Amino acid sequence: MAMKVDLKTSIDWKEAKAFLKGLSDKQREEHYFCRDFVSLKKIPTWKDAEAKGAPDKMGKSQYQVDGAVNEKISIFRGDITKLQLDAIVNAANSSLMGGGGVDGCIHRAAGHLLKEECRTLHRCETGKAKITGGYRLPAKYVIHTVGPIVQGDPSPSHVQELRSCYRNSLQLVLDNSLRSVAFPCISTGVFGYPSEAAAEVVLGTLREWLEEHKDKVDRLVICVFLEKDEKIYRKLLPYFFPVA
Ligand code: ADP
């Protein structure tokens, strides 16, 4: 039986990571930074959420109705650090050493060991992604990706970079056999990507990815923080994920 590690005082991220890996889901809970975490079963799927809404606002969609895909996507408004999933994605900056916005929230919640592990990763290029442990987060892993910095209208390369953030993060989900992941609205804060344009890229990318890989995951959660983003996603979801 491994020695119990105190995540608040430990200075050894490798030891802490190995210790957490050996715990059951229930045992990990006592190490969370918060009590009010949100489990996957509390997050309705788009299929369930939309079934309760008004189905006549669908309009025409270029996509087929696919019940199996609609069960794998959710929108959740709130703090991504509270989500008890296999992984959450961090909208990091290229240093991977923490910053403002969601990045700062994730580093504060996970605790100082996250930064110690990030230090060993030596930066990350725009559009790429790297994975670490979640430490005191309810999420087991953090996938750090770096979105494009945009001023004015996004260029075709900004679009590709934003797509790559989501696709490369999802590749790490597959590589690590993870089943649930939440994404923040990457690049739409300090990095300046216009929110609605970003949402269109994100939804197209997630739809395409799920058509290919839906059997390998339980859920992709779009975690919106601002009311504005919730409105945008609720408006666009029926086009990318038609229910009827
Ligand atoms: P970027 O530098 O990639 O633009 P930001 O952190 O500035 O990243 O913003 C990305 C998005 O994350 C914004 O929509 C912001 O509202 C949102 N955000 C900020 N804090 C949180 C949080 N705790 N949970 C989820 N999303 C958050």
Residues whose N, C-alpha, C, O or C-beta is under 5 A from the ligand:
A	BS01	ADP	G78 D79 I80 T81 A91 G100 G101 V102 D103 C105 G147 P184 C185 I186 S187 T188 G189 V190 F191 G192 C223 F225 L226
